[in-house]
Amino acid sequence: VLEAMGFAYTGADAWALGATTDKAITKQHLIKNNVPTPIARVFATADRDGWTRYPALVKPAAEHCSYGITPAAIVDTPEQLEERVQYVLDTWHQPALVEDFIDGPEFNVSLWGNGRLYPLPLAMLDFRAFSDYHDRIVSYDAKWDVNTDAFRLNPVICPAPIDDELKARIERVAKDAYKALRLRDYGRIDIRVRDGVPYVLDVNSNPDITLEGGFARSARTAGYDYSQTIARILHFASKRMAVN
């Protein structure tokens, strides 16, 4: 609607928002553009045929904010896979996305810009408190429920304590994902690393940019206060489209 009326606005356009709402479509564009992402398959019925990689992560294909993600979402057997897919179908009324679970460090990569992209300091999720890999995920509780161990024992470290070589690899993959999904002005790419290889888990074309959110945290680490962060986003949008 805004585009049809000729209004300028910040962030992704309707195409990018639609493409990143559906995780299966996001995967298709990542693969098409040779961006590494965990092997995955969409299940519209609760069968187990054709999937042999365990552990696997099962999540609703069209949800964000960690809806439907709990430790039980990581499955280790075909029987657990079938049961969890059925749970997604019954509870979330949509297909399930099943993907290879990468038990490695997770990074939130906030970027801004158009054409030339500028990564902000990487944030790393600290799973060291959890010995069971089923708990080493950003579950719904870890993200939203302050009364749970998943929330309390899952701090975010920014800037991420990693070497420059790995940082460069992660940023390069994040930039490729940003471009593949045609993000604009700002965005966040979630990445896990296994054997030194960054894999894109999710592309957030409309990430939380509130004062308490992860994007603002990375911007603060880079030296931007909140008003400067918003002004910078407006700057990128205004350069992209002339404002009358």
Residue, then its C-alpha position, 0 to 999 in steps of 0.5 A: v500500500l505504501e509503495a502504491m501511494g508513493f510513500a517512503y518508508t524504512g526497511a524491507d519491501a513487500w517482496a522481502l517481507g513475504a519471502t522471509t516470513d516463510k522459512a521454506i521460501t527463505k531457504q530456497h533463495l539462500i540455496k539459489n544464491n549459494v548461501p550456506t544454510p542447514i539442509a532442510r525439508v518441509f513436511a506437510t504430513a507426519d511421515r518420516d520418509g526421506w529424512t536421515r539426518y539426526p539430530a534434527l530441528v523441527k519448527p513451524a515453517a511460517e513462524h518467527c520469534s521462536y514460536g513452537i521451539t522448545p527442547a523437544a523440537i530437537v529430535d533424535t529418532p524417526e519416531q520423535l520426528e514424526e511425533r514433532v511434525q504432527y505437533v506442529l501440524d496440530t498446534w500451529h496449523q501449518p507445515a513443519l520445517v525440518e532441518d539439520f541441527i547444528d550444535g555450534p555457537e550462534f551469532n546474531v549479525s545486525l547489518w545496515g546499508n544498501g549496496r555497500l553493507y555495514p555489519l555492526p558488532l556481532a552478538m554471540l549467544d552463550f550456551r555454556a551453561f547447558s550440557d544437553y544440546h537439546d537446551r542449546i537453542v534459542s527457544y521461546d522460553a529463552k527469548w521471552d520467559v524471564n522466569t526460566d533457566a533458559f532465559r536466565l542462563n542464556p546471556v548474549i555477548c556483544p561483541a562476540p569473543i571470536d578471532d578476526e578470521l571467523k568474524a570475517r567469514i560470518e560477516r561475508v555470509a551474512k552480507d550474502a544472505y542480506k542480498a539474497l533476500r533483498l533486504r533494505d536499510y537494516g536487517r539481522i541474520d542469525i547464523r550458527v557455525r560448525d567446523g568453521v563454516p557459518y550456516v544461515l538459520d534465519v533472515n530477519s527483514n524486520p528485526d526488533i529495533t526497539l531500545e531493548g532489542g538486539f539490533a540496538r544493542s549491537a549499534r550501542t556497542a559500535g558507539y551509536d546511541y538510540s537516537q543515532t541508530i534510528a537516524r542512521i536507518l532513516h539516512f539509509a532509507s532517504k538515500r535510497m528513495a528521494v524524500n519530498 
